[in-house]
């Protein structure tokens, strides 16, 4: 085996081992980076989704809050009706707005629905007598027969209410608004799709009231859902019943500004595979670049080694020919490296017949 071949093999194996070790360290670091990136991504995205929902609901709450503060008398029923009409309730966001007297009788409302009827047993009215109130999602009880009498799916609302006070601070009415649940769900669905998240909303009783993913009762046992029920914020990396390991972030007590709390908590889960594409492409490019660099280093070493070993090859060939008594052509003296210089001088002495003198 030629010396250049041996050196090439040694250098190739050594650099290959170093490359494998470096790749292992890099892969471990990349996995840690991927985990940290996924954790940060789910935290930021979940917070963004929660803020979008909170601010959208807060806008509707402010309309109720400001309208209640602006009313100081309920004597003029037409003025009350005009105010309700000016608030512009629609089926997209707020399906119904009404003002009820302290005894529960509706004085004015959207399109006159429920005017004259008693809502004294409704939570939004009872809670609104004592202060600002935000109610959990519920089926429409009184409005369903008026708004969608033939609908197969029940109407669902979340409620806002606030007391109406006179100049002395006495409660003279309650202003209530039914926010369309489909509009709320649409906000969450759209935001979750945009942010590539699965969103689950849990109420204060621990019931899942909204989910953008298909889930079953078995999800109730996962740690993040348990934390959301307790109102605890945190990041979790856990395997769900579908067998996928998710990064999960819980946002407790969804509320914003002066809006009363609904008692909702948000659970947002992110499949790390959504972030794996760019990282896998980077890892592939790194691997190809490392292999190319290894091949380039090996080729460069073989080339340089060939240049360095060439004088030794010439001198060794000449020495062998000299020992066999064969004619030897002149080999010029090499002084670039000490070892080659010694062999070159030995050859020169052999050719001149002066081997007895020690080489310098």
TORBA-953409 format. One record per residue (C-alpha): residue number from 1; x, y, z. Coordinates in Angstrom, 2 decimals, m for minus. Layout:
! TORBA-953409
<pt><i>NUM</i><east>X</east><north>Y</north><up>Z</up></pt>
...
//
This chain:
! TORBA-953409
<pt><i>1</i><east>0.00</east><north>0.00</north><up>0.00</up></pt>
<pt><i>2</i><east>1.31</east><north>3.39</north><up>m0.92</up></pt>
<pt><i>3</i><east>1.92</east><north>5.92</north><up>1.81</up></pt>
<pt><i>4</i><east>m0.45</east><north>8.39</north><up>0.17</up></pt>
<pt><i>5</i><east>m3.23</east><north>5.79</north><up>0.14</up></pt>
<pt><i>6</i><east>m2.61</east><north>4.91</north><up>3.79</up></pt>
<pt><i>7</i><east>m2.63</east><north>8.55</north><up>4.82</up></pt>
<pt><i>8</i><east>m5.78</east><north>9.18</north><up>2.77</up></pt>
<pt><i>9</i><east>m7.54</east><north>6.27</north><up>4.52</up></pt>
<pt><i>10</i><east>m6.46</east><north>7.44</north><up>7.98</up></pt>
<pt><i>11</i><east>m7.45</east><north>11.04</north><up>7.33</up></pt>
<pt><i>12</i><east>m10.73</east><north>9.98</north><up>5.69</up></pt>
<pt><i>13</i><east>m11.74</east><north>7.76</north><up>8.62</up></pt>
<pt><i>14</i><east>m10.66</east><north>10.34</north><up>11.20</up></pt>
<pt><i>15</i><east>m12.56</east><north>13.19</north><up>9.55</up></pt>
<pt><i>16</i><east>m15.56</east><north>10.93</north><up>9.00</up></pt>
<pt><i>17</i><east>m15.67</east><north>10.04</north><up>12.71</up></pt>
<pt><i>18</i><east>m15.36</east><north>13.71</north><up>13.57</up></pt>
<pt><i>19</i><east>m18.19</east><north>14.47</north><up>11.14</up></pt>
<pt><i>20</i><east>m20.43</east><north>11.81</north><up>12.68</up></pt>
<pt><i>21</i><east>m19.77</east><north>13.13</north><up>16.20</up></pt>
<pt><i>22</i><east>m20.40</east><north>16.70</north><up>15.05</up></pt>
<pt><i>23</i><east>m23.63</east><north>15.63</north><up>13.34</up></pt>
<pt><i>24</i><east>m24.80</east><north>13.90</north><up>16.52</up></pt>
<pt><i>25</i><east>m24.11</east><north>16.98</north><up>18.61</up></pt>
<pt><i>26</i><east>m25.81</east><north>19.13</north><up>15.98</up></pt>
<pt><i>27</i><east>m28.88</east><north>16.86</north><up>15.85</up></pt>
<pt><i>28</i><east>m29.20</east><north>16.90</north><up>19.64</up></pt>
<pt><i>29</i><east>m28.93</east><north>20.68</north><up>19.65</up></pt>
<pt><i>30</i><east>m31.44</east><north>20.94</north><up>16.81</up></pt>
<pt><i>31</i><east>m33.92</east><north>18.76</north><up>18.72</up></pt>
<pt><i>32</i><east>m33.58</east><north>21.02</north><up>21.76</up></pt>
<pt><i>33</i><east>m34.00</east><north>24.05</north><up>19.52</up></pt>
<pt><i>34</i><east>m37.06</east><north>22.48</north><up>17.88</up></pt>
<pt><i>35</i><east>m38.62</east><north>21.85</north><up>21.29</up></pt>
<pt><i>36</i><east>m37.91</east><north>25.39</north><up>22.48</up></pt>
<pt><i>37</i><east>m39.19</east><north>26.83</north><up>19.21</up></pt>
<pt><i>38</i><east>m42.41</east><north>24.82</north><up>19.43</up></pt>
<pt><i>39</i><east>m42.90</east><north>25.91</north><up>23.04</up></pt>
<pt><i>40</i><east>m42.40</east><north>29.56</north><up>22.17</up></pt>
<pt><i>41</i><east>m44.60</east><north>29.22</north><up>19.09</up></pt>
<pt><i>42</i><east>m47.56</east><north>27.73</north><up>20.97</up></pt>
<pt><i>43</i><east>m47.21</east><north>30.32</north><up>23.73</up></pt>
<pt><i>44</i><east>m47.21</east><north>33.28</north><up>21.34</up></pt>
<pt><i>45</i><east>m49.93</east><north>31.88</north><up>19.08</up></pt>
<pt><i>46</i><east>m52.22</east><north>30.91</north><up>21.94</up></pt>
<pt><i>47</i><east>m51.83</east><north>34.34</north><up>23.53</up></pt>
<pt><i>48</i><east>m52.58</east><north>35.95</north><up>20.17</up></pt>
<pt><i>49</i><east>m55.70</east><north>33.86</north><up>19.67</up></pt>
<pt><i>50</i><east>m56.91</east><north>34.59</north><up>23.18</up></pt>
<pt><i>51</i><east>m56.33</east><north>38.31</north><up>22.73</up></pt>
<pt><i>52</i><east>m58.22</east><north>38.34</north><up>19.42</up></pt>
<pt><i>53</i><east>m61.22</east><north>36.68</north><up>21.06</up></pt>
<pt><i>54</i><east>m61.08</east><north>38.88</north><up>24.15</up></pt>
<pt><i>55</i><east>m60.85</east><north>42.14</north><up>22.21</up></pt>
<pt><i>56</i><east>m63.65</east><north>41.16</north><up>19.84</up></pt>
<pt><i>57</i><east>m65.96</east><north>40.42</north><up>22.77</up></pt>
<pt><i>58</i><east>m64.76</east><north>43.50</north><up>24.62</up></pt>
<pt><i>59</i><east>m65.89</east><north>45.69</north><up>21.75</up></pt>
<pt><i>60</i><east>m69.43</east><north>44.41</north><up>22.14</up></pt>
<pt><i>61</i><east>m69.23</east><north>44.75</north><up>25.91</up></pt>
<pt><i>62</i><east>m68.18</east><north>48.40</north><up>25.62</up></pt>
<pt><i>63</i><east>m71.31</east><north>49.10</north><up>23.57</up></pt>
<pt><i>64</i><east>m73.41</east><north>47.67</north><up>26.39</up></pt>
<pt><i>65</i><east>m71.40</east><north>49.42</north><up>29.08</up></pt>
<pt><i>66</i><east>m71.55</east><north>52.84</north><up>27.41</up></pt>
<pt><i>67</i><east>m75.25</east><north>52.49</north><up>26.52</up></pt>
<pt><i>68</i><east>m76.15</east><north>51.60</north><up>30.12</up></pt>
<pt><i>69</i><east>m74.15</east><north>54.55</north><up>31.43</up></pt>
<pt><i>70</i><east>m75.88</east><north>56.93</north><up>29.00</up></pt>
<pt><i>71</i><east>m79.42</east><north>56.04</north><up>30.14</up></pt>
<pt><i>72</i><east>m80.63</east><north>58.00</north><up>33.19</up></pt>
<pt><i>73</i><east>m84.37</east><north>57.51</north><up>32.82</up></pt>
<pt><i>74</i><east>m86.71</east><north>54.80</north><up>31.51</up></pt>
<pt><i>75</i><east>m89.89</east><north>56.89</north><up>31.53</up></pt>
<pt><i>76</i><east>m89.86</east><north>57.55</north><up>27.78</up></pt>
<pt><i>77</i><east>m90.34</east><north>54.13</north><up>26.15</up></pt>
<pt><i>78</i><east>m89.93</east><north>55.48</north><up>22.62</up></pt>
<pt><i>79</i><east>m86.62</east><north>57.10</north><up>23.53</up></pt>
<pt><i>80</i><east>m85.48</east><north>53.75</north><up>24.90</up></pt>
<pt><i>81</i><east>m86.56</east><north>51.98</north><up>21.73</up></pt>
<pt><i>82</i><east>m84.77</east><north>54.55</north><up>19.59</up></pt>
<pt><i>83</i><east>m81.60</east><north>54.00</north><up>21.59</up></pt>
<pt><i>84</i><east>m81.84</east><north>50.24</north><up>21.14</up></pt>
<pt><i>85</i><east>m82.41</east><north>50.66</north><up>17.40</up></pt>
<pt><i>86</i><east>m79.39</east><north>52.97</north><up>17.20</up></pt>
<pt><i>87</i><east>m77.17</east><north>50.27</north><up>18.72</up></pt>
<pt><i>88</i><east>m77.86</east><north>48.24</north><up>15.61</up></pt>
<pt><i>89</i><east>m78.10</east><north>44.66</north><up>16.81</up></pt>
<pt><i>90</i><east>m77.57</east><north>42.16</north><up>14.00</up></pt>
<pt><i>91</i><east>m77.73</east><north>38.40</north><up>13.70</up></pt>
<pt><i>92</i><east>m74.00</east><north>38.30</north><up>12.95</up></pt>
<pt><i>93</i><east>m72.78</east><north>39.61</north><up>16.30</up></pt>
<pt><i>94</i><east>m75.43</east><north>40.74</north><up>18.75</up></pt>
<pt><i>95</i><east>m78.74</east><north>39.07</north><up>18.10</up></pt>
<pt><i>96</i><east>m80.78</east><north>40.86</north><up>20.72</up></pt>
<pt><i>97</i><east>m80.48</east><north>43.90</north><up>22.97</up></pt>
<pt><i>98</i><east>m83.12</east><north>44.78</north><up>25.54</up></pt>
<pt><i>99</i><east>m83.88</east><north>46.97</north><up>28.52</up></pt>
<pt><i>100</i><east>m85.84</east><north>45.41</north><up>31.38</up></pt>
<pt><i>101</i><east>m87.44</east><north>47.15</north><up>34.34</up></pt>
<pt><i>102</i><east>m86.46</east><north>46.11</north><up>37.89</up></pt>
<pt><i>103</i><east>m89.39</east><north>43.69</north><up>37.97</up></pt>
<pt><i>104</i><east>m88.08</east><north>41.92</north><up>34.83</up></pt>
<pt><i>105</i><east>m90.52</east><north>43.37</north><up>32.28</up></pt>
<pt><i>106</i><east>m88.87</east><north>44.14</north><up>28.94</up></pt>
<pt><i>107</i><east>m89.38</east><north>47.83</north><up>28.12</up></pt>
<pt><i>108</i><east>m87.63</east><north>48.04</north><up>24.76</up></pt>
<pt><i>109</i><east>m85.69</east><north>45.59</north><up>22.59</up></pt>
<pt><i>110</i><east>m84.38</east><north>44.70</north><up>19.17</up></pt>
<pt><i>111</i><east>m87.30</east><north>44.69</north><up>16.71</up></pt>
<pt><i>112</i><east>m89.65</east><north>44.71</north><up>19.69</up></pt>
<pt><i>113</i><east>m88.95</east><north>41.05</north><up>20.48</up></pt>
<pt><i>114</i><east>m89.98</east><north>40.11</north><up>24.05</up></pt>
<pt><i>115</i><east>m91.30</east><north>43.60</north><up>24.82</up></pt>
<pt><i>116</i><east>m93.83</east><north>43.23</north><up>27.64</up></pt>
<pt><i>117</i><east>m92.58</east><north>39.76</north><up>28.60</up></pt>
<pt><i>118</i><east>m90.87</east><north>39.02</north><up>31.88</up></pt>
<pt><i>119</i><east>m87.19</east><north>37.97</north><up>31.94</up></pt>
<pt><i>120</i><east>m86.88</east><north>38.11</north><up>35.70</up></pt>
<pt><i>121</i><east>m85.65</east><north>34.50</north><up>35.92</up></pt>
<pt><i>122</i><east>m82.88</east><north>34.90</north><up>33.39</up></pt>
<pt><i>123</i><east>m79.31</east><north>34.99</north><up>34.74</up></pt>
<pt><i>124</i><east>m78.34</east><north>38.06</north><up>32.74</up></pt>
<pt><i>125</i><east>m81.15</east><north>40.04</north><up>34.36</up></pt>
<pt><i>126</i><east>m80.63</east><north>38.82</north><up>37.91</up></pt>
<pt><i>127</i><east>m76.88</east><north>39.33</north><up>37.76</up></pt>
<pt><i>128</i><east>m77.26</east><north>42.66</north><up>35.94</up></pt>
<pt><i>129</i><east>m79.25</east><north>44.06</north><up>38.89</up></pt>
<pt><i>130</i><east>m76.13</east><north>43.91</north><up>41.05</up></pt>
<pt><i>131</i><east>m73.39</east><north>44.82</north><up>38.58</up></pt>
<pt><i>132</i><east>m71.74</east><north>44.15</north><up>35.20</up></pt>
<pt><i>133</i><east>m72.19</east><north>40.55</north><up>34.07</up></pt>
<pt><i>134</i><east>m70.87</east><north>38.26</north><up>31.34</up></pt>
<pt><i>135</i><east>m72.70</east><north>34.97</north><up>31.01</up></pt>
<pt><i>136</i><east>m71.53</east><north>31.62</north><up>29.68</up></pt>
<pt><i>137</i><east>m72.88</east><north>30.21</north><up>26.41</up></pt>
<pt><i>138</i><east>m76.44</east><north>28.86</north><up>26.65</up></pt>
<pt><i>139</i><east>m79.35</east><north>27.86</north><up>24.47</up></pt>
<pt><i>140</i><east>m81.90</east><north>30.53</north><up>23.66</up></pt>
<pt><i>141</i><east>m85.04</east><north>29.93</north><up>25.66</up></pt>
<pt><i>142</i><east>m87.36</east><north>32.82</north><up>24.90</up></pt>
<pt><i>143</i><east>m85.93</east><north>34.09</north><up>21.62</up></pt>
<pt><i>144</i><east>m85.74</east><north>30.80</north><up>19.72</up></pt>
<pt><i>145</i><east>m89.44</east><north>30.77</north><up>18.89</up></pt>
<pt><i>146</i><east>m89.24</east><north>34.34</north><up>17.61</up></pt>
<pt><i>147</i><east>m85.97</east><north>34.36</north><up>15.69</up></pt>
<pt><i>148</i><east>m85.70</east><north>30.84</north><up>14.24</up></pt>
<pt><i>149</i><east>m88.89</east><north>28.90</north><up>15.00</up></pt>
<pt><i>150</i><east>m88.13</east><north>26.17</north><up>12.43</up></pt>
<pt><i>151</i><east>m84.38</east><north>25.83</north><up>13.00</up></pt>
<pt><i>152</i><east>m83.12</east><north>22.32</north><up>13.74</up></pt>
<pt><i>153</i><east>m80.10</east><north>23.54</north><up>15.71</up></pt>
<pt><i>154</i><east>m80.82</east><north>25.58</north><up>18.84</up></pt>
<pt><i>155</i><east>m79.79</east><north>29.23</north><up>18.98</up></pt>
<pt><i>156</i><east>m76.94</east><north>29.81</north><up>21.40</up></pt>
<pt><i>157</i><east>m75.81</east><north>33.05</north><up>22.98</up></pt>
<pt><i>158</i><east>m73.41</east><north>34.53</north><up>25.47</up></pt>
<pt><i>159</i><east>m74.83</east><north>37.34</north><up>27.57</up></pt>
<pt><i>160</i><east>m73.71</east><north>40.79</north><up>28.61</up></pt>
<pt><i>161</i><east>m75.70</east><north>42.89</north><up>31.05</up></pt>
<pt><i>162</i><east>m75.20</east><north>46.04</north><up>33.11</up></pt>
<pt><i>163</i><east>m77.37</east><north>47.95</north><up>35.56</up></pt>
<pt><i>164</i><east>m78.96</east><north>51.23</north><up>34.45</up></pt>
<pt><i>165</i><east>m78.68</east><north>53.82</north><up>37.22</up></pt>
<pt><i>166</i><east>m80.47</east><north>57.08</north><up>37.83</up></pt>
<pt><i>167</i><east>m78.81</east><north>60.26</north><up>39.02</up></pt>
<pt><i>168</i><east>m78.89</east><north>59.00</north><up>42.60</up></pt>
<pt><i>169</i><east>m77.24</east><north>55.70</north><up>41.74</up></pt>
<pt><i>170</i><east>m80.34</east><north>53.60</north><up>42.10</up></pt>
<pt><i>171</i><east>m80.94</east><north>50.70</north><up>39.70</up></pt>
<pt><i>172</i><east>m83.86</east><north>51.63</north><up>37.43</up></pt>
<pt><i>173</i><east>m83.36</east><north>48.95</north><up>34.73</up></pt>
<pt><i>174</i><east>m81.00</east><north>46.32</north><up>33.33</up></pt>
<pt><i>175</i><east>m79.55</east><north>46.52</north><up>29.83</up></pt>
<pt><i>176</i><east>m78.82</east><north>43.11</north><up>28.35</up></pt>
<pt><i>177</i><east>m77.35</east><north>41.83</north><up>25.10</up></pt>
<pt><i>178</i><east>m77.30</east><north>38.35</north><up>23.59</up></pt>
<pt><i>179</i><east>m74.11</east><north>37.82</north><up>21.56</up></pt>
<pt><i>180</i><east>m74.43</east><north>35.26</north><up>18.78</up></pt>
<pt><i>181</i><east>m72.38</east><north>32.16</north><up>19.68</up></pt>
<pt><i>182</i><east>m71.80</east><north>31.33</north><up>16.03</up></pt>
<pt><i>183</i><east>m70.02</east><north>34.66</north><up>15.63</up></pt>
<pt><i>184</i><east>m67.84</east><north>33.87</north><up>18.66</up></pt>
<pt><i>185</i><east>m67.07</east><north>30.43</north><up>17.29</up></pt>
<pt><i>186</i><east>m66.25</east><north>31.90</north><up>13.90</up></pt>
<pt><i>187</i><east>m63.61</east><north>34.15</north><up>15.48</up></pt>
<pt><i>188</i><east>m61.95</east><north>31.18</north><up>17.18</up></pt>
<pt><i>189</i><east>m62.16</east><north>28.93</north><up>14.10</up></pt>
<pt><i>190</i><east>m60.67</east><north>31.56</north><up>11.81</up></pt>
<pt><i>191</i><east>m57.90</east><north>32.52</north><up>14.21</up></pt>
<pt><i>192</i><east>m57.02</east><north>28.90</north><up>14.96</up></pt>
<pt><i>193</i><east>m56.80</east><north>28.08</north><up>11.26</up></pt>
<pt><i>194</i><east>m54.66</east><north>31.15</north><up>10.60</up></pt>
<pt><i>195</i><east>m52.32</east><north>30.34</north><up>13.49</up></pt>
<pt><i>196</i><east>m52.26</east><north>26.58</north><up>12.76</up></pt>
<pt><i>197</i><east>m53.55</east><north>25.72</north><up>16.23</up></pt>
<pt><i>198</i><east>m56.24</east><north>23.57</north><up>17.74</up></pt>
<pt><i>199</i><east>m58.22</east><north>25.67</north><up>20.23</up></pt>
<pt><i>200</i><east>m60.35</east><north>24.37</north><up>23.07</up></pt>
<pt><i>201</i><east>m62.36</east><north>26.63</north><up>25.39</up></pt>
<pt><i>202</i><east>m63.29</east><north>25.36</north><up>28.85</up></pt>
<pt><i>203</i><east>m65.79</east><north>27.09</north><up>31.15</up></pt>
<pt><i>204</i><east>m65.57</east><north>27.48</north><up>34.94</up></pt>
<pt><i>205</i><east>m67.38</east><north>24.17</north><up>35.48</up></pt>
<pt><i>206</i><east>m64.71</east><north>22.39</north><up>33.45</up></pt>
<pt><i>207</i><east>m66.99</east><north>21.73</north><up>30.48</up></pt>
<pt><i>208</i><east>m65.57</east><north>22.01</north><up>26.98</up></pt>
<pt><i>209</i><east>m67.81</east><north>24.56</north><up>25.27</up></pt>
<pt><i>210</i><east>m65.84</east><north>24.99</north><up>22.05</up></pt>
<pt><i>211</i><east>m63.24</east><north>22.98</north><up>20.18</up></pt>
<pt><i>212</i><east>m61.80</east><north>23.45</north><up>16.71</up></pt>
<pt><i>213</i><east>m60.52</east><north>19.85</north><up>16.74</up></pt>
<pt><i>214</i><east>m62.44</east><north>16.60</north><up>16.79</up></pt>
<pt><i>215</i><east>m62.08</east><north>15.31</north><up>20.34</up></pt>
<pt><i>216</i><east>m63.85</east><north>12.92</north><up>22.67</up></pt>
<pt><i>217</i><east>m64.34</east><north>12.56</north><up>26.41</up></pt>
<pt><i>218</i><east>m60.92</east><north>10.93</north><up>26.87</up></pt>
<pt><i>219</i><east>m59.19</east><north>14.31</north><up>26.46</up></pt>
<pt><i>220</i><east>m60.52</east><north>15.28</north><up>29.88</up></pt>
<pt><i>221</i><east>m57.64</east><north>13.34</north><up>31.44</up></pt>
<pt><i>222</i><east>m54.76</east><north>15.22</north><up>29.79</up></pt>
<pt><i>223</i><east>m52.78</east><north>17.50</north><up>32.09</up></pt>
<pt><i>224</i><east>m53.38</east><north>20.68</north><up>30.12</up></pt>
<pt><i>225</i><east>m57.17</east><north>20.29</north><up>30.33</up></pt>
<pt><i>226</i><east>m56.90</east><north>19.67</north><up>34.05</up></pt>
<pt><i>227</i><east>m54.76</east><north>22.80</north><up>34.41</up></pt>
<pt><i>228</i><east>m57.26</east><north>24.85</north><up>32.38</up></pt>
<pt><i>229</i><east>m60.08</east><north>23.72</north><up>34.67</up></pt>
<pt><i>230</i><east>m58.06</east><north>24.95</north><up>37.64</up></pt>
<pt><i>231</i><east>m57.30</east><north>28.23</north><up>35.89</up></pt>
<pt><i>232</i><east>m53.56</east><north>27.56</north><up>35.69</up></pt>
<pt><i>233</i><east>m51.39</east><north>28.97</north><up>32.92</up></pt>
<pt><i>234</i><east>m48.59</east><north>26.79</north><up>31.62</up></pt>
<pt><i>235</i><east>m46.81</east><north>25.06</north><up>28.76</up></pt>
<pt><i>236</i><east>m47.16</east><north>21.31</north><up>28.36</up></pt>
<pt><i>237</i><east>m45.63</east><north>18.75</north><up>26.03</up></pt>
<pt><i>238</i><east>m47.91</east><north>15.76</north><up>26.17</up></pt>
<pt><i>239</i><east>m49.36</east><north>12.93</north><up>24.14</up></pt>
<pt><i>240</i><east>m53.12</east><north>13.22</north><up>23.57</up></pt>
<pt><i>241</i><east>m55.54</east><north>10.31</north><up>23.07</up></pt>
<pt><i>242</i><east>m55.06</east><north>10.53</north><up>19.28</up></pt>
<pt><i>243</i><east>m51.45</east><north>9.41</north><up>19.79</up></pt>
<pt><i>244</i><east>m49.88</east><north>12.71</north><up>18.71</up></pt>
<pt><i>245</i><east>m47.48</east><north>14.54</north><up>21.01</up></pt>
<pt><i>246</i><east>m48.44</east><north>18.21</north><up>21.14</up></pt>
<pt><i>247</i><east>m47.05</east><north>21.41</north><up>22.56</up></pt>
<pt><i>248</i><east>m49.90</east><north>22.91</north><up>24.61</up></pt>
<pt><i>249</i><east>m50.40</east><north>26.28</north><up>26.28</up></pt>
<pt><i>250</i><east>m53.24</east><north>27.21</north><up>28.63</up></pt>
<pt><i>251</i><east>m54.57</east><north>30.76</north><up>28.95</up></pt>
<pt><i>252</i><east>m56.77</east><north>31.09</north><up>32.06</up></pt>
<pt><i>253</i><east>m59.58</east><north>33.58</north><up>32.60</up></pt>
<pt><i>254</i><east>m60.16</east><north>35.08</north><up>29.19</up></pt>
<pt><i>255</i><east>m61.09</east><north>38.71</north><up>29.76</up></pt>
<pt><i>256</i><east>m60.03</east><north>42.15</north><up>28.58</up></pt>
<pt><i>257</i><east>m60.17</east><north>45.63</north><up>30.05</up></pt>
<pt><i>258</i><east>m63.41</east><north>46.33</north><up>31.92</up></pt>
<pt><i>259</i><east>m65.21</east><north>43.30</north><up>30.45</up></pt>
<pt><i>260</i><east>m66.59</east><north>40.98</north><up>33.14</up></pt>
<pt><i>261</i><east>m65.03</east><north>37.50</north><up>33.06</up></pt>
<pt><i>262</i><east>m66.90</east><north>34.64</north><up>31.44</up></pt>
<pt><i>263</i><east>m64.91</east><north>32.12</north><up>33.45</up></pt>
<pt><i>264</i><east>m63.39</east><north>30.69</north><up>30.28</up></pt>
<pt><i>265</i><east>m59.92</east><north>29.22</north><up>29.87</up></pt>
<pt><i>266</i><east>m58.23</east><north>28.56</north><up>26.53</up></pt>
<pt><i>267</i><east>m56.27</east><north>25.42</north><up>25.73</up></pt>
<pt><i>268</i><east>m54.25</east><north>25.75</north><up>22.53</up></pt>
<pt><i>269</i><east>m52.31</east><north>22.81</north><up>21.15</up></pt>
<pt><i>270</i><east>m49.74</east><north>22.84</north><up>18.38</up></pt>
<pt><i>271</i><east>m48.56</east><north>19.83</north><up>16.42</up></pt>
<pt><i>272</i><east>m44.74</east><north>20.26</north><up>16.25</up></pt>
<pt><i>273</i><east>m44.93</east><north>18.73</north><up>12.75</up></pt>
<pt><i>274</i><east>m46.27</east><north>22.11</north><up>11.62</up></pt>
<pt><i>275</i><east>m42.84</east><north>23.57</north><up>12.40</up></pt>
<pt><i>276</i><east>m40.77</east><north>20.57</north><up>11.33</up></pt>
<pt><i>277</i><east>m40.67</east><north>21.32</north><up>7.60</up></pt>
<pt><i>278</i><east>m38.14</east><north>24.20</north><up>7.60</up></pt>
<pt><i>279</i><east>m36.03</east><north>22.51</north><up>10.28</up></pt>
<pt><i>280</i><east>m35.92</east><north>19.22</north><up>8.37</up></pt>
<pt><i>281</i><east>m34.92</east><north>21.07</north><up>5.20</up></pt>
<pt><i>282</i><east>m32.17</east><north>22.84</north><up>7.13</up></pt>
<pt><i>283</i><east>m30.98</east><north>19.54</north><up>8.61</up></pt>
<pt><i>284</i><east>m30.90</east><north>17.97</north><up>5.14</up></pt>
<pt><i>285</i><east>m28.93</east><north>20.90</north><up>3.72</up></pt>
<pt><i>286</i><east>m26.52</east><north>20.68</north><up>6.66</up></pt>
<pt><i>287</i><east>m25.97</east><north>16.96</north><up>6.08</up></pt>
<pt><i>288</i><east>m25.32</east><north>17.44</north><up>2.37</up></pt>
<pt><i>289</i><east>m22.98</east><north>20.34</north><up>3.06</up></pt>
<pt><i>290</i><east>m21.09</east><north>18.29</north><up>5.66</up></pt>
<pt><i>291</i><east>m20.65</east><north>15.39</north><up>3.24</up></pt>
<pt><i>292</i><east>m19.49</east><north>17.75</north><up>0.51</up></pt>
<pt><i>293</i><east>m17.05</east><north>19.42</north><up>2.92</up></pt>
<pt><i>294</i><east>m15.70</east><north>16.02</north><up>3.99</up></pt>
<pt><i>295</i><east>m15.17</east><north>14.95</north><up>0.38</up></pt>
<pt><i>296</i><east>m13.52</east><north>18.27</north><up>m0.43</up></pt>
<pt><i>297</i><east>m11.16</east><north>18.04</north><up>2.55</up></pt>
<pt><i>298</i><east>m10.25</east><north>14.47</north><up>1.69</up></pt>
<pt><i>299</i><east>m9.61</east><north>15.34</north><up>m1.97</up></pt>
<pt><i>300</i><east>m7.52</east><north>18.35</north><up>m0.98</up></pt>
<pt><i>301</i><east>m5.47</east><north>16.22</north><up>1.43</up></pt>
<pt><i>302</i><east>m4.86</east><north>13.53</north><up>m1.20</up></pt>
<pt><i>303</i><east>m3.75</east><north>16.21</north><up>m3.66</up></pt>
<pt><i>304</i><east>m1.42</east><north>17.91</north><up>m1.17</up></pt>
<pt><i>305</i><east>m0.11</east><north>14.57</north><up>0.10</up></pt>
<pt><i>306</i><east>0.70</east><north>13.57</north><up>m3.46</up></pt>
<pt><i>307</i><east>2.74</east><north>16.73</north><up>m3.94</up></pt>
<pt><i>308</i><east>4.56</east><north>16.21</north><up>m0.62</up></pt>
<pt><i>309</i><east>5.20</east><north>12.51</north><up>m1.12</up></pt>
<pt><i>310</i><east>6.34</east><north>12.79</north><up>m4.77</up></pt>
<pt><i>311</i><east>10.01</east><north>13.59</north><up>m3.84</up></pt>
<pt><i>312</i><east>10.07</east><north>10.61</north><up>m1.47</up></pt>
<pt><i>313</i><east>8.71</east><north>8.38</north><up>m4.22</up></pt>
<pt><i>314</i><east>11.38</east><north>9.50</north><up>m6.66</up></pt>
<pt><i>315</i><east>14.19</east><north>9.10</north><up>m4.13</up></pt>
<pt><i>316</i><east>12.95</east><north>5.69</north><up>m2.96</up></pt>
<pt><i>317</i><east>12.73</east><north>4.49</north><up>m6.59</up></pt>
<pt><i>318</i><east>16.24</east><north>5.74</north><up>m7.26</up></pt>
<pt><i>319</i><east>17.61</east><north>4.10</north><up>m4.09</up></pt>
<pt><i>320</i><east>16.00</east><north>0.80</north><up>m5.04</up></pt>
<pt><i>321</i><east>17.46</east><north>1.00</north><up>m8.53</up></pt>
<pt><i>322</i><east>20.86</east><north>1.89</north><up>m7.06</up></pt>
<pt><i>323</i><east>20.73</east><north>m1.12</north><up>m4.73</up></pt>
<pt><i>324</i><east>19.89</east><north>m3.39</north><up>m7.66</up></pt>
<pt><i>325</i><east>22.78</east><north>m2.04</north><up>m9.69</up></pt>
<pt><i>326</i><east>20.51</east><north>m0.52</north><up>m12.25</up></pt>
<pt><i>327</i><east>21.32</east><north>2.74</north><up>m13.95</up></pt>
<pt><i>328</i><east>19.92</east><north>5.68</north><up>m12.05</up></pt>
<pt><i>329</i><east>19.13</east><north>8.98</north><up>m13.63</up></pt>
<pt><i>330</i><east>20.05</east><north>12.11</north><up>m11.77</up></pt>
<pt><i>331</i><east>17.62</east><north>13.02</north><up>m9.01</up></pt>
<pt><i>332</i><east>17.90</east><north>16.60</north><up>m7.95</up></pt>
<pt><i>333</i><east>18.53</east><north>17.35</north><up>m4.32</up></pt>
<pt><i>334</i><east>15.46</east><north>18.34</north><up>m2.27</up></pt>
<pt><i>335</i><east>15.83</east><north>20.71</north><up>0.68</up></pt>
<pt><i>336</i><east>12.17</east><north>21.58</north><up>1.42</up></pt>
<pt><i>337</i><east>11.77</east><north>19.00</north><up>4.24</up></pt>
<pt><i>338</i><east>14.45</east><north>17.66</north><up>6.58</up></pt>
<pt><i>339</i><east>13.64</east><north>13.99</north><up>6.03</up></pt>
<pt><i>340</i><east>13.54</east><north>14.34</north><up>2.26</up></pt>
<pt><i>341</i><east>16.77</east><north>16.34</north><up>2.39</up></pt>
<pt><i>342</i><east>18.54</east><north>13.51</north><up>4.27</up></pt>
<pt><i>343</i><east>17.37</east><north>10.86</north><up>1.80</up></pt>
<pt><i>344</i><east>18.26</east><north>13.10</north><up>m1.12</up></pt>
<pt><i>345</i><east>21.78</east><north>13.58</north><up>0.25</up></pt>
<pt><i>346</i><east>22.17</east><north>9.83</north><up>0.83</up></pt>
<pt><i>347</i><east>21.22</east><north>9.18</north><up>m2.78</up></pt>
<pt><i>348</i><east>23.62</east><north>11.82</north><up>m3.99</up></pt>
<pt><i>349</i><east>26.49</east><north>10.26</north><up>m2.01</up></pt>
<pt><i>350</i><east>25.63</east><north>6.82</north><up>m3.33</up></pt>
<pt><i>351</i><east>25.70</east><north>8.12</north><up>m6.85</up></pt>
<pt><i>352</i><east>29.02</east><north>9.87</north><up>m6.27</up></pt>
<pt><i>353</i><east>30.56</east><north>6.94</north><up>m4.41</up></pt>
<pt><i>354</i><east>31.01</east><north>8.94</north><up>m1.22</up></pt>
<pt><i>355</i><east>28.66</east><north>7.11</north><up>1.12</up></pt>
<pt><i>356</i><east>31.37</east><north>6.66</north><up>3.75</up></pt>
<pt><i>357</i><east>31.16</east><north>10.30</north><up>4.67</up></pt>
<pt><i>358</i><east>28.34</east><north>10.98</north><up>7.04</up></pt>
<pt><i>359</i><east>25.50</east><north>13.06</north><up>5.62</up></pt>
<pt><i>360</i><east>25.11</east><north>16.58</north><up>6.98</up></pt>
//
